[in-house]
Amino acid sequence: MWRVFYYVILLSFFITAPVWATSTGLNNIPTADVVPENVLVFQFISDFANNNTPAYMTGFKYGPAKNIEIGLDGNIFPQKGKTETLVAQGKLRFELSDSLAIAGGITNLGDRARAGREFPFGVLSQDFGFLRVHFGGTTQKDNEGFFGGIDKTFTFLDRDFTLRSDIIQTNDQHDTTASVGFIYDLCKNFLVESWMSFPSASGKEDVLTVKLNYVIKF
């Protein structure tokens, strides 16, 4: 197992330009879910907008113990002439019942000049059976706000298919970003995610995100 960590850290030196460190969640918000214990998830992420060059990111998240998650993310291709760093995240989960959990954590840990301010958050997730509901907030400096979302899992071609939608306040609560998307269990170790984000802020474009997850269980 320790050799896996060695390879991950070694790989990190070749992953450049920090991005949002992706905590387990829906599309654009974290939830009270975490990676299971002794599970490592490699992630490959692409963002596409009409007038922007596509961004290609990669990273990992890992469950070192029950109800704990850590991770690193970065841009695959460095920006010319810029010093690049990685962005980290961590989350701690508390199970209140079989259907209710809360979690607290922080994302966007890295060089502020590149990554922006840290994003501390708290979130509650409730499974009602017919639907899961998530609600939380962040105390990110100068951008405090709330977020929420829903998701529902179906069986499609004998594998899990989850529809997900969320909304988060942005720009110091003056704007929001809403999204709708899905995650699908492709096969034993691969999952694919995709969603569209619709920011309300003036001048911001809608963004298509595609994410491929490779899961390793120890």
C-alpha positions as CSV (number, residue, x, y, z in Angstrom):
1,M,0.0,0.0,0.0
2,W,2.8,2.4,0.8
3,R,4.2,2.0,-2.6
4,V,0.9,3.3,-4.0
5,F,1.4,6.5,-1.9
6,Y,5.0,6.8,-3.2
7,Y,3.8,6.6,-6.8
8,V,1.0,9.1,-6.1
9,I,3.4,11.6,-4.6
10,L,5.9,11.1,-7.4
11,L,3.1,11.7,-9.9
12,S,2.2,14.9,-8.1
13,F,5.5,16.5,-9.2
14,F,4.3,16.2,-12.8
15,I,0.8,17.5,-12.2
16,T,0.8,21.2,-12.3
17,A,-1.4,24.3,-12.0
18,P,-3.8,24.0,-9.0
19,V,-7.6,23.8,-9.5
20,W,-10.5,23.2,-7.1
21,A,-9.7,20.2,-5.0
22,T,-12.6,17.9,-5.6
23,S,-14.2,16.6,-2.4
24,T,-16.7,13.8,-2.8
25,G,-20.1,15.3,-3.7
26,L,-22.5,16.1,-6.4
27,N,-21.6,18.3,-9.3
28,N,-20.3,21.5,-7.8
29,I,-20.9,21.0,-4.1
30,P,-19.5,18.6,-1.4
31,T,-21.8,16.2,0.4
32,A,-21.5,14.3,3.6
33,D,-20.2,11.3,1.6
34,V,-16.6,10.2,1.7
35,V,-14.4,7.7,-0.1
36,P,-14.7,4.3,1.7
37,E,-11.8,3.2,3.9
38,N,-8.8,1.9,2.0
39,V,-10.2,3.0,-1.4
40,L,-8.1,5.2,-3.7
41,V,-9.8,7.1,-6.6
42,F,-7.8,8.6,-9.4
43,Q,-9.7,11.3,-11.3
44,F,-9.3,12.8,-14.7
45,I,-11.4,16.0,-15.3
46,S,-12.1,18.1,-18.3
47,D,-13.9,21.5,-18.4
48,F,-15.3,22.9,-21.7
49,A,-16.7,26.4,-22.4
50,N,-17.5,28.0,-25.7
51,N,-14.8,30.7,-25.7
52,N,-12.2,29.2,-23.4
53,T,-9.4,26.7,-23.9
54,P,-10.5,23.4,-22.3
55,A,-8.9,22.7,-18.9
56,Y,-7.6,19.2,-18.2
57,M,-7.1,18.2,-14.6
58,T,-6.1,15.1,-12.7
59,G,-5.8,14.1,-9.0
60,F,-6.8,11.5,-6.4
61,K,-8.8,11.1,-3.3
62,Y,-8.3,8.4,-0.6
63,G,-10.0,7.0,2.5
64,P,-7.1,6.5,5.0
65,A,-9.7,5.5,7.7
66,K,-13.4,5.2,8.1
67,N,-15.2,8.5,7.6
68,I,-12.1,10.4,6.6
69,E,-11.1,11.6,3.1
70,I,-8.1,13.4,1.7
71,G,-7.1,14.4,-1.8
72,L,-4.9,16.3,-4.2
73,D,-5.8,17.9,-7.6
74,G,-3.9,19.8,-10.3
75,N,-3.8,20.8,-13.9
76,I,-2.2,18.3,-16.4
77,F,-0.8,21.1,-18.6
78,P,1.2,23.9,-16.9
79,Q,0.5,27.5,-17.8
80,K,3.5,29.0,-19.6
81,G,5.7,31.2,-17.4
82,K,3.8,30.5,-14.2
83,T,4.9,28.6,-11.0
84,E,2.5,25.8,-10.4
85,T,1.3,24.1,-7.2
86,L,-1.2,21.4,-6.2
87,V,-4.4,21.9,-4.3
88,A,-5.4,19.7,-1.4
89,Q,-8.7,18.8,0.4
90,G,-9.8,16.9,3.4
91,K,-13.2,15.9,5.0
92,L,-14.4,14.3,8.2
93,R,-17.8,12.6,8.3
94,F,-20.1,11.7,11.2
95,E,-22.9,9.2,10.8
96,L,-26.0,10.2,12.8
97,S,-28.2,7.3,11.6
98,D,-28.5,4.9,8.7
99,S,-29.9,7.7,6.6
100,L,-28.4,10.9,8.0
101,A,-24.8,12.1,8.1
102,I,-23.0,15.4,8.5
103,A,-19.5,16.3,7.4
104,G,-17.0,19.1,7.7
105,G,-14.0,19.8,5.6
106,I,-11.9,22.2,3.6
107,T,-11.0,22.3,0.0
108,N,-8.8,24.6,-2.2
109,L,-5.8,24.3,0.2
110,G,-2.8,25.6,-1.8
111,D,-1.0,28.7,-3.0
112,R,-3.6,31.5,-2.8
113,A,-2.1,33.4,-5.7
114,R,-3.0,30.4,-7.9
115,A,-5.8,28.6,-6.1
116,G,-7.7,31.4,-4.4
117,R,-8.9,31.3,-0.8
118,E,-9.6,28.1,1.2
119,F,-13.1,26.7,1.1
120,P,-14.1,25.5,4.6
121,F,-17.6,23.9,4.6
122,G,-20.2,22.0,6.6
123,V,-22.9,19.8,5.0
124,L,-25.7,17.5,6.0
125,S,-27.0,14.7,3.8
126,Q,-30.3,13.0,4.3
127,D,-31.5,9.9,2.4
128,F,-35.3,9.8,2.2
129,G,-35.3,6.6,0.2
130,F,-37.0,8.1,-2.9
131,L,-34.5,10.9,-3.0
132,R,-31.3,12.1,-1.2
133,V,-31.1,15.8,-0.1
134,H,-28.0,17.8,0.8
135,F,-27.6,21.2,2.4
136,G,-24.6,23.1,3.7
137,G,-22.6,26.2,3.7
138,T,-19.1,27.7,3.5
139,T,-17.3,30.4,5.5
140,Q,-14.9,31.1,2.7
141,K,-13.6,34.6,3.3
142,D,-15.5,37.3,1.4
143,N,-17.7,34.6,-0.2
144,E,-19.8,33.1,2.6
145,G,-22.9,31.4,1.4
146,F,-25.1,28.3,1.2
147,F,-25.4,25.4,-1.2
148,G,-27.8,22.5,-1.7
149,G,-28.6,19.6,-4.0
150,I,-30.5,16.4,-4.7
151,D,-29.6,13.0,-6.2
152,K,-31.4,9.8,-7.1
153,T,-29.9,6.5,-8.1
154,F,-31.5,4.1,-10.6
155,T,-30.4,0.8,-12.2
156,F,-29.5,1.2,-15.9
157,L,-28.1,-1.8,-17.8
158,D,-27.6,-3.6,-14.5
159,R,-25.4,-0.8,-13.1
160,D,-26.0,2.2,-10.9
161,F,-26.9,5.5,-12.7
162,T,-27.4,8.6,-10.5
163,L,-29.0,11.8,-11.6
164,R,-27.7,14.9,-9.7
165,S,-28.5,18.6,-9.4
166,D,-27.2,21.3,-7.2
167,I,-26.9,25.0,-6.7
168,I,-24.3,27.1,-4.8
169,Q,-24.2,30.8,-3.9
170,T,-21.2,32.6,-5.5
171,N,-19.7,36.1,-5.7
172,D,-20.4,36.9,-2.0
173,Q,-24.0,35.7,-2.3
174,H,-24.8,38.1,-5.3
175,D,-24.9,35.2,-7.8
176,T,-25.4,31.4,-8.0
177,T,-24.2,28.5,-10.1
178,A,-26.8,25.8,-10.8
179,S,-26.0,22.4,-12.4
180,V,-27.5,19.2,-13.6
181,G,-25.7,16.0,-14.4
182,F,-25.1,12.3,-13.7
183,I,-22.7,9.6,-12.6
184,Y,-22.6,6.1,-14.1
185,D,-20.9,2.9,-13.0
186,L,-19.2,1.9,-16.3
187,C,-17.6,-1.3,-15.0
188,K,-15.9,-2.8,-12.0
189,N,-13.3,0.0,-11.5
190,F,-14.5,2.9,-13.7
191,L,-17.2,5.5,-13.2
192,V,-18.0,8.4,-15.5
193,E,-19.5,11.8,-14.4
194,S,-20.7,14.7,-16.5
195,W,-22.7,17.8,-15.8
196,M,-23.5,21.3,-17.1
197,S,-23.0,24.3,-14.9
198,F,-25.1,27.5,-15.3
199,P,-23.6,30.5,-13.6
200,S,-25.8,33.6,-13.1
201,A,-22.8,36.0,-12.9
202,S,-22.5,38.4,-15.8
203,G,-19.9,37.4,-18.4
204,K,-19.7,33.8,-17.1
205,E,-20.2,31.0,-19.6
206,D,-22.0,27.7,-19.1
207,V,-19.5,25.0,-18.6
208,L,-19.6,21.3,-19.5
209,T,-17.5,19.1,-17.1
210,V,-16.6,15.4,-17.8
211,K,-14.8,13.3,-15.1
212,L,-13.5,9.8,-15.3
213,N,-12.9,7.9,-12.0
214,Y,-10.6,4.9,-11.6
215,V,-11.3,3.1,-8.3
216,I,-8.7,0.9,-6.5
217,K,-9.7,-1.1,-3.4
218,F,-7.0,-2.4,-1.1
